Amino acid sequence: MDLDLKNRVVLVVGGTGLIGRAVAAQLRQEGAVVVTAARGGSADVVVDASDSASIDAAIATVLDQHGRLDGLVVTAAPSARTLDQSRNADPAQVADAFEAKSMTFLRLANAVIPHMRASGFGRIVGVSGQNALTTGNITGSIRNAALIIAAKNLADDLAGTGVAVNTVNPGTVTPTPSSTIEHGRPGESTPEQIADLVTFLTSPRAAVSGESIAVGHRIRGIVSF
């Protein structure tokens, strides 16, 4: 299937991370012009996603260099493995994690939406996580659930404009996913499997908006509508 991504400009924030690198590589394979953004390192554009002025400057750079912005993928957030498990219910850790993931997504999405509205087309994809659907880790649940809720609200606000907003929810991300899926646990997935879904959702061929889609097996033994 031709995903009609040739020469489409996609900004991948967190594009130097584990998932972000895979997303950028897959988008490039489909012919997209990919601009990676991160706090530093090898990213094409430097951005501090906690700073609205830095976000605006990064988007202005993309528009100046390419004249358009068709897609935004947000994978920028500290890994769940970096969270202190002994502080899962600590309000300070919860607030920091909420800011670093949910508010990062919301700030970036709000910044690109006016440009996408004006062009009549846009695709915004946020990477959340399946622990938004489970209890046992307040920090992980809140930071991921809030991102999903923000994305759904934006999608509804943008209905009919040509701009779609969706979220992708991996379980554990590993280069060698297990075929065994325990009760109450999600399936594992590779960065490349996540990138495949993100790439499709970034495509004009994806008539999908307002959805929260699991990668790998959705948590075994749980029904949600």
N, C-alpha and C positions, 0 to 999 in steps of 0.2 A: 504494500500500500504506500502510495506517495502521500506523505503527511503535509505537503504544501508548505514546508518550512524553509525552502530555499530563499536565501537573502532576507529572511525575517530576522529582526534584531531582538535578541533575548538577553536580558540582564539576569545573571545568576549571582545572587548575593549569598556569600558563603561558598563561592565557587572554587575555593582552594581546599575545602574540607573533603571528607571521605565521600559523602553523598554528592556534594556539589561538583567535585571533579568528574564523577561518573555522569552526572546530568549534562555538564558542559560537553563532555566527549560525545555523548549520544546525540545531542542537538547539532553538534558540528557534523557528525556523520550524516545527518538528515539535511545538511546544507544551510543551516541557520548561521547567522553571524552572532557569535556568543561573546558577551562582555562579562568577564568575571569580576566580582567585587568582594573585597574583604578589608579587614583593618590594615593589612600590609602583606608582606611576602610577595608571591609571584602574581598577585591579582592584577588585572588590567586597570582597574580603578580602585583607589583607596577610599573606603567609606567607613565612618563610625555610625552604625545604625542606631545608636542611642542619641544621636545629634541630628535634629531635623535640618540644620544648615548644611551639614556634611552630606546628608542624603540628597538635598536639593542640588548641591554642587556636583555630585556624582551623576545624577540624572541629566543635568545640563551638559556635562561632558559627553555623555552618550548621544544626546540629541545633536550636539555640535558636530560630533565626529561622524554620525551615521544618518542624521536627519529624521529618524523615526525610532519608536520603541514599541515593539509588538508584544513582548512577553516579559513577565517578571517571575522568577522562581526564587523563593526564599528558603534557604536551607541553613541560614545562619543562626546557630544556637549552640551553647555548650552541650556536649554529649551527656546523656543521662548518667553515664558512668562517672562523670565528674561531680555529681551531686553527693552530698554527705548523707548517707543512708541513716545515720543516727539523728539527723536533723530534718527528717521528712515532714514533720509537722511544725517545724520552727517558722513562725511568721516571717522572720527576716529572710530566711532562705527561700520561702515561697514567693515573697515579694520580689527578690532579686531574679529568680527564675522566670517569673511572670513578665518582668520587665525585659529580660534578655531574649525571650522567645516570642511571647504574644504581642507585646508592644512593638518589638522590632518589626514583626510582620505588618502590624497595623500602620505604623509610620511609613514603611516603604510602599505599601499598597495605596495609602492615601496620596502619596507623592506622585505616583505614576498615573493614577486614575484620570486626572484632568486631561493629560495628553492622550490617553487611550480613548476617552469619551470624544475628544475633538476629532480623532481619526475614524471613529466608528468601529474600532476593533481593538481587542486586547485580551490577553490570557494571563491570569495571575494564579500561581500555584504555591501554596505553602506546605511545607513538610512538618507534620505534627507527630503523632505517635499513638499506638494503640492503648497505652496506659491512660489515655483520656477516658477510656471506657471502663476502667477498673478502679477498685479501691485498694488501699494498702500502701500508697505512696502519694501523700497529699501534694507534695511539690510537683511530681511528675504529672499527676492528674490535672491539676489546675493549670499549669503552663500550657499543656497540650489542649485541654478542653476549651480554654479561653481562645486559643488560636482558631479552633474549628468554629466556635460561635461567632467570632469576629468575621471570619471568611463568609459564613452563611449570611450574616447581616449585609455585608458588602455585596454579595451576589444578588440578594433580593433588591437592594437599592439600585443595582445596575441592570436589572432585568430589562431586556429589550433594547439595550444600547449597543450590543455587539461585544461587550466586555464580559468575560466569564471569570468566575473565581471558584476555585476548588482546593481541597486539601487532600494530601496523601498521607496515610498513616502506616508506617512500618512497625513491625514488632522489633525484635532484636536484629541488628544489622551485622552480618558476618560474611566473610568471603566463602565460607563453607557451611551453608545452612543445613540443618538436620532435617531429615524427612519425618522424624518423630515429633508429634505435636501433643503436648500434655493437656489434660483437662484444665480449663481456666487460664491457659496460656495461648499467646498468639504464635503463628508460624514465623520462622526466621526467613530473612531474605537478604540477597546480596545488594550492594550499591547499584549494580547494573540493572537488577530487576526493578528497583525503585526508579532508576533513571528511565527505563522503558515506559513506565506509566506516566511519569512526569512529562516526558517528551510528547506522548500522545495528547495529554491534557493541554499542552502548550500549542497544539496544532489547530489550525482553522477547521480541520476535519472533525474535531471533537465538539459535538453539540451537547455539551455537558456543563452545567453550572450549579453551584450551591451544594455540591456533593462532597462527602467525606469518605474516601475510598481506602480500604485496607490493602496493604501489600503483603503477600504471603497469606497464610490462612488467617481469616478473622478469628478472634479469640474463641477457642473451642469451648462449647458448652454455654455460650452466652447468646441470647437473641436480643437484638436491638432494632428498632424501626426508625 
